[in-house]
Amino acid sequence: MAKNTQKQATLTLLRQASKPLSLSELATKLNHSVSERTLRRWLADWQADKKVQKTGAGPTTSYQITPASKEPATAALASDSFAFLEGLDTDLRAALLNQIRDLWTHSSTALEGNTLTLGDTHFILEEGLTVSGKPIKDHLEVRGHARAIEILYQCIGKPIEEERVFALHRAVQTEQFDDIYKPIGAWKVEANGTHIVGQDNKPHFIEYALPLFVPTLMTQVLDSINATSPESVTLNNAAEIYAKIHMGIAHIHPFFDGNGRIARLLANIPLLKSGLPPLVIPQEQRRAYIETLSTYQISIGQLTDASGVWPDPKQLKAFSEFCANCYSETKELVEQAFKIQTNRAPT
């Protein structure tokens, strides 16, 4: 295992541990592939960066991830400030946010193979009950994605950072693994890719960015999100901005699993910050969605530090147009809410 991968695996072990771990426990979980001297150096660096905190002294010394600070405001309060809600009565605001949550959660999980319908999704999230005959995994995915939307709403109005992305991944990745090669809430530690049949009717293998390059490439993505001012996003260019972020994350594939859901969440931050409803890709467009993504990725090739995230922005046009054609369902929900509001007005 390369040193960079071992270091990432060590941090992942600390994130996933249910209790603080001693130096010897960390060494054992890593099969003693890293010397204690190296582990001490890494732990000292993480303490300096406030990523890890130490407790005890001498033989009782142990280490754990520094707990995240609590949010000063709830997601509900954050989402209540969205401009697309302005002018609606309180009950209509709440109903619209729930409709968007249901649609977004259903569509994003269904694109990944979840078998629950939109009605099932609504029932699970509203009633807190299960649907007979449906897999528990599918129920957990739905609840996890809805939780991720809440976390995403907390990001609005503040810069998005790496730890917040990891929190989103922990929310959507509801299937737990006790495997350092499948880190939850951390960047991938192994290379990944997928095989597809391209538009030329020939087999292709898409190799995503190597773990070595993920932190730098994802920093570029987050910097792009944070640099997008609310004033610069309009209904006319929202799909283009969404498509750029979405494609960047999907092409990097920074996690061992859950990349599509994370891409579809993070790509909506600029839209929400600008007061627009989120863009949701319908399940019915799954094949066209995958084909458009893969055509771009085959054309661009594997991403590296040298290539950057978007080597040829002009080639994003087809995916931008696809996303623009998908940006109707949530806008229609907003329109329906305002029709009801208009009908409430005194004559």
TISEGU-357737 format. One record per residue (C-alpha): residue in three letters; residue number from 1; x, y, z; chain. Coordinates in steps of 0.1 Angstrom, whole numbers, plus 5000, padded with zeros to 4 digits. Example, Ala and Ser with C-alpha at 12.3 -4.5 7.8 and 13.67 -1.06 7.14 Angstrom:
% residues 2
ALA:1:5123:4955:5078:A $
SER:2:5137:4989:5071:A $
//
This chain:
% residues 347
MET:1:5000:5000:5000:A $
ALA:2:5015:5034:4990:A $
LYS:3:5022:5058:5019:A $
ASN:4:4995:5083:5008:A $
THR:5:4969:5055:5007:A $
GLN:6:4980:5042:5041:A $
LYS:7:4977:5077:5055:A $
GLN:8:4942:5081:5041:A $
ALA:9:4932:5046:5054:A $
THR:10:4944:5056:5089:A $
LEU:11:4923:5087:5090:A $
THR:12:4893:5067:5077:A $
LEU:13:4898:5042:5106:A $
LEU:14:4896:5071:5130:A $
ARG:15:4865:5085:5114:A $
GLN:16:4846:5052:5114:A $
ALA:17:4857:5041:5149:A $
SER:18:4830:5040:5176:A $
LYS:19:4856:5049:5203:A $
PRO:20:4890:5065:5205:A $
LEU:21:4918:5042:5193:A $
SER:22:4952:5037:5208:A $
LEU:23:4984:5037:5187:A $
SER:24:4987:4999:5190:A $
GLU:25:4950:4995:5180:A $
LEU:26:4956:5016:5149:A $
ALA:27:4987:4996:5140:A $
THR:28:4969:4963:5144:A $
LYS:29:4939:4975:5122:A $
LEU:30:4965:4985:5095:A $
ASN:31:4981:4950:5098:A $
HIS:32:5013:4967:5111:A $
SER:33:5020:4979:5076:A $
VAL:34:5029:5014:5090:A $
SER:35:5056:5019:5116:A $
GLU:36:5046:5034:5150:A $
ARG:37:5070:5063:5143:A $
THR:38:5052:5072:5111:A $
LEU:39:5018:5068:5128:A $
ARG:40:5029:5092:5156:A $
ARG:41:5041:5118:5130:A $
TRP:42:5007:5116:5111:A $
LEU:43:4987:5119:5143:A $
ALA:44:5008:5149:5154:A $
ASP:45:5001:5166:5120:A $
TRP:46:4964:5159:5123:A $
GLN:47:4963:5173:5158:A $
ALA:48:4980:5205:5146:A $
ASP:49:4954:5208:5119:A $
LYS:50:4927:5201:5145:A $
LYS:51:4914:5171:5126:A $
VAL:52:4923:5147:5154:A $
GLN:53:4923:5151:5192:A $
LYS:54:4943:5131:5218:A $
THR:55:4931:5119:5251:A $
GLY:56:4950:5103:5280:A $
ALA:57:4987:5101:5285:A $
GLY:58:5014:5074:5283:A $
PRO:59:5000:5039:5278:A $
THR:60:4964:5052:5279:A $
THR:61:4969:5076:5251:A $
SER:62:4942:5073:5224:A $
TYR:63:4931:5093:5194:A $
GLN:64:4898:5102:5177:A $
ILE:65:4884:5125:5151:A $
THR:66:4877:5160:5164:A $
PRO:67:4839:5163:5168:A $
ALA:68:4822:5187:5144:A $
SER:69:4808:5218:5159:A $
LYS:70:4771:5221:5161:A $
GLU:71:4752:5242:5135:A $
PRO:72:4740:5275:5149:A $
ALA:73:4708:5272:5128:A $
THR:74:4687:5243:5117:A $
ALA:75:4683:5233:5082:A $
ALA:76:4647:5243:5083:A $
LEU:77:4657:5279:5091:A $
ALA:78:4683:5279:5064:A $
SER:79:4659:5266:5037:A $
ASP:80:4632:5291:5048:A $
SER:81:4654:5319:5033:A $
PHE:82:4653:5305:4998:A $
ALA:83:4641:5331:4973:A $
PHE:84:4619:5307:4954:A $
LEU:85:4597:5304:4986:A $
GLU:86:4592:5342:4990:A $
GLY:87:4556:5352:4988:A $
LEU:88:4542:5318:4999:A $
ASP:89:4523:5312:5031:A $
THR:90:4541:5292:5058:A $
ASP:91:4521:5260:5051:A $
LEU:92:4528:5262:5013:A $
ARG:93:4565:5268:5020:A $
ALA:94:4567:5236:5041:A $
ALA:95:4547:5216:5016:A $
LEU:96:4568:5227:4987:A $
LEU:97:4601:5219:5005:A $
ASN:98:4587:5184:5013:A $
GLN:99:4576:5179:4977:A $
ILE:100:4611:5188:4965:A $
ARG:101:4627:5166:4991:A $
ASP:102:4605:5136:4981:A $
LEU:103:4611:5141:4943:A $
TRP:104:4648:5148:4947:A $
THR:105:4653:5118:4970:A $
HIS:106:4633:5095:4948:A $
SER:107:4649:5105:4916:A $
SER:108:4685:5104:4928:A $
THR:109:4682:5071:4946:A $
ALA:110:4662:5055:4917:A $
LEU:111:4690:5065:4893:A $
GLU:112:4712:5042:4914:A $
GLY:113:4688:5013:4913:A $
ASN:114:4665:5020:4943:A $
THR:115:4632:5002:4938:A $
LEU:116:4609:5025:4958:A $
THR:117:4584:5046:4940:A $
LEU:118:4578:5083:4946:A $
GLY:119:4547:5074:4966:A $
ASP:120:4568:5049:4987:A $
THR:121:4594:5076:4993:A $
HIS:122:4568:5101:5004:A $
PHE:123:4552:5075:5027:A $
ILE:124:4585:5066:5043:A $
LEU:125:4596:5102:5049:A $
GLU:126:4563:5115:5061:A $
GLU:127:4551:5086:5082:A $
GLY:128:4584:5071:5093:A $
LEU:129:4571:5036:5084:A $
THR:130:4583:5009:5060:A $
VAL:131:4568:4996:5028:A $
SER:132:4560:4959:5029:A $
GLY:133:4580:4938:5005:A $
LYS:134:4606:4964:4998:A $
PRO:135:4643:4960:5008:A $
ILE:136:4655:4976:5040:A $
LYS:137:4685:4989:5021:A $
ASP:138:4662:5009:4998:A $
HIS:139:4645:5024:5029:A $
LEU:140:4678:5034:5044:A $
GLU:141:4689:5050:5011:A $
VAL:142:4658:5071:5010:A $
ARG:143:4662:5083:5046:A $
GLY:144:4699:5089:5041:A $
HIS:145:4694:5110:5011:A $
ALA:146:4667:5131:5028:A $
ARG:147:4691:5136:5057:A $
ALA:148:4718:5147:5031:A $
ILE:149:4694:5173:5017:A $
GLU:150:4691:5187:5053:A $
ILE:151:4729:5188:5056:A $
LEU:152:4731:5205:5022:A $
TYR:153:4706:5232:5032:A $
GLN:154:4730:5240:5061:A $
CYS:155:4757:5248:5036:A $
ILE:156:4738:5276:5020:A $
GLY:157:4752:5310:5028:A $
LYS:158:4786:5297:5039:A $
PRO:159:4816:5282:5020:A $
ILE:160:4814:5244:5013:A $
GLU:161:4844:5226:5028:A $
GLU:162:4858:5191:5026:A $
GLU:163:4844:5180:5060:A $
ARG:164:4809:5190:5048:A $
VAL:165:4813:5169:5017:A $
PHE:166:4823:5140:5040:A $
ALA:167:4792:5145:5061:A $
LEU:168:4771:5143:5029:A $
HIS:169:4788:5110:5020:A $
ARG:170:4782:5095:5055:A $
ALA:171:4745:5104:5051:A $
VAL:172:4740:5088:5016:A $
GLN:173:4762:5058:5022:A $
THR:174:4739:5040:5045:A $
GLU:175:4754:5005:5038:A $
GLN:176:4782:5002:5064:A $
PHE:177:4815:4985:5056:A $
ASP:178:4842:4975:5081:A $
ASP:179:4868:4978:5053:A $
ILE:180:4896:5004:5051:A $
TYR:181:4894:5001:5013:A $
LYS:182:4858:5013:5013:A $
PRO:183:4860:5045:5035:A $
ILE:184:4828:5062:5044:A $
GLY:185:4831:5100:5049:A $
ALA:186:4866:5100:5033:A $
TRP:187:4881:5101:4998:A $
LYS:188:4886:5068:4980:A $
VAL:189:4919:5049:4986:A $
GLU:190:4918:5026:4956:A $
ALA:191:4915:5033:4919:A $
ASN:192:4880:5028:4904:A $
GLY:193:4864:5028:4869:A $
THR:194:4836:5014:4849:A $
HIS:195:4830:4997:4815:A $
ILE:196:4805:5009:4791:A $
VAL:197:4795:5006:4754:A $
GLY:198:4801:5040:4737:A $
GLN:199:4782:5057:4709:A $
ASP:200:4806:5040:4685:A $
ASN:201:4790:5007:4697:A $
LYS:202:4824:4996:4710:A $
PRO:203:4833:4987:4746:A $
HIS:204:4853:5013:4766:A $
PHE:205:4867:5014:4801:A $
ILE:206:4864:5047:4819:A $
GLU:207:4892:5051:4845:A $
TYR:208:4884:5078:4871:A $
ALA:209:4910:5100:4888:A $
LEU:210:4935:5081:4909:A $
PRO:211:4933:5085:4947:A $
LEU:212:4965:5105:4946:A $
PHE:213:4949:5133:4927:A $
VAL:214:4915:5134:4943:A $
PRO:215:4922:5160:4971:A $
THR:216:4936:5185:4946:A $
LEU:217:4909:5180:4920:A $
MET:218:4880:5181:4946:A $
THR:219:4895:5213:4960:A $
GLN:220:4891:5228:4925:A $
VAL:221:4855:5217:4924:A $
LEU:222:4848:5232:4959:A $
ASP:223:4866:5264:4950:A $
SER:224:4844:5267:4919:A $
ILE:225:4813:5263:4939:A $
ASN:226:4824:5288:4965:A $
ALA:227:4835:5313:4938:A $
THR:228:4801:5313:4921:A $
SER:229:4783:5344:4933:A $
PRO:230:4745:5342:4937:A $
GLU:231:4740:5372:4913:A $
SER:232:4757:5353:4885:A $
VAL:233:4733:5324:4884:A $
THR:234:4700:5328:4866:A $
LEU:235:4673:5306:4852:A $
ASN:236:4690:5309:4818:A $
ASN:237:4724:5296:4829:A $
ALA:238:4716:5275:4860:A $
ALA:239:4717:5242:4841:A $
GLU:240:4751:5250:4826:A $
ILE:241:4765:5258:4861:A $
TYR:242:4749:5227:4875:A $
ALA:243:4763:5205:4847:A $
LYS:244:4798:5217:4852:A $
ILE:245:4799:5209:4889:A $
HIS:246:4780:5176:4884:A $
MET:247:4803:5164:4856:A $
GLY:248:4835:5174:4875:A $
ILE:249:4825:5153:4905:A $
ALA:250:4813:5124:4885:A $
HIS:251:4845:5124:4864:A $
ILE:252:4867:5125:4894:A $
HIS:253:4846:5098:4912:A $
PRO:254:4862:5108:4946:A $
PHE:255:4845:5081:4967:A $
PHE:256:4844:5043:4964:A $
ASP:257:4806:5045:4962:A $
GLY:258:4778:5072:4963:A $
ASN:259:4794:5095:4937:A $
GLY:260:4763:5101:4917:A $
ARG:261:4742:5111:4947:A $
ILE:262:4770:5134:4959:A $
ALA:263:4774:5150:4925:A $
ARG:264:4737:5157:4922:A $
LEU:265:4736:5172:4957:A $
LEU:266:4767:5195:4955:A $
ALA:267:4759:5207:4919:A $
ASN:268:4727:5223:4933:A $
ILE:269:4745:5245:4958:A $
PRO:270:4750:5274:4934:A $
LEU:271:4713:5272:4923:A $
LEU:272:4700:5272:4959:A $
LYS:273:4723:5301:4969:A $
SER:274:4709:5321:4940:A $
GLY:275:4673:5315:4952:A $
LEU:276:4665:5289:4925:A $
PRO:277:4649:5255:4931:A $
PRO:278:4672:5225:4927:A $
LEU:279:4676:5207:4894:A $
VAL:280:4665:5171:4896:A $
ILE:281:4673:5145:4869:A $
PRO:282:4643:5122:4864:A $
GLN:283:4647:5084:4867:A $
GLU:284:4631:5081:4833:A $
GLN:285:4661:5098:4817:A $
ARG:286:4686:5073:4833:A $
ARG:287:4700:5059:4800:A $
ALA:288:4704:5092:4783:A $
TYR:289:4720:5105:4815:A $
ILE:290:4746:5078:4817:A $
GLU:291:4753:5080:4779:A $
THR:292:4759:5117:4780:A $
LEU:293:4781:5114:4811:A $
SER:294:4802:5086:4796:A $
THR:295:4805:5102:4761:A $
TYR:296:4821:5132:4777:A $
GLN:297:4844:5112:4800:A $
ILE:298:4856:5089:4772:A $
SER:299:4864:5120:4751:A $
ILE:300:4883:5138:4779:A $
GLY:301:4901:5108:4794:A $
GLN:302:4914:5103:4829:A $
LEU:303:4918:5134:4851:A $
THR:304:4951:5142:4868:A $
ASP:305:4966:5172:4887:A $
ALA:306:4980:5183:4853:A $
SER:307:4947:5181:4834:A $
GLY:308:4926:5198:4861:A $
VAL:309:4889:5191:4865:A $
TRP:310:4876:5206:4832:A $
PRO:311:4903:5203:4805:A $
ASP:312:4879:5212:4777:A $
PRO:313:4849:5231:4790:A $
LYS:314:4834:5233:4754:A $
GLN:315:4827:5196:4756:A $
LEU:316:4803:5202:4785:A $
LYS:317:4777:5216:4761:A $
ALA:318:4758:5183:4755:A $
PHE:319:4755:5176:4792:A $
SER:320:4745:5212:4799:A $
GLU:321:4717:5208:4773:A $
PHE:322:4706:5175:4788:A $
CYS:323:4704:5191:4823:A $
ALA:324:4685:5221:4810:A $
ASN:325:4659:5197:4796:A $
CYS:326:4656:5181:4830:A $
TYR:327:4650:5214:4848:A $
SER:328:4612:5214:4847:A $
GLU:329:4598:5192:4875:A $
THR:330:4609:5213:4904:A $
LYS:331:4600:5245:4886:A $
GLU:332:4566:5231:4880:A $
LEU:333:4562:5224:4917:A $
VAL:334:4571:5260:4925:A $
GLU:335:4545:5272:4899:A $
GLN:336:4518:5250:4914:A $
ALA:337:4525:5264:4949:A $
PHE:338:4522:5300:4936:A $
LYS:339:4489:5292:4918:A $
ILE:340:4475:5280:4951:A $
GLN:341:4488:5312:4968:A $
THR:342:4472:5334:4941:A $
ASN:343:4438:5316:4946:A $
ARG:344:4440:5324:4983:A $
ALA:345:4442:5361:4976:A $
PRO:346:4410:5380:4985:A $
THR:347:4389:5390:4954:A $
//
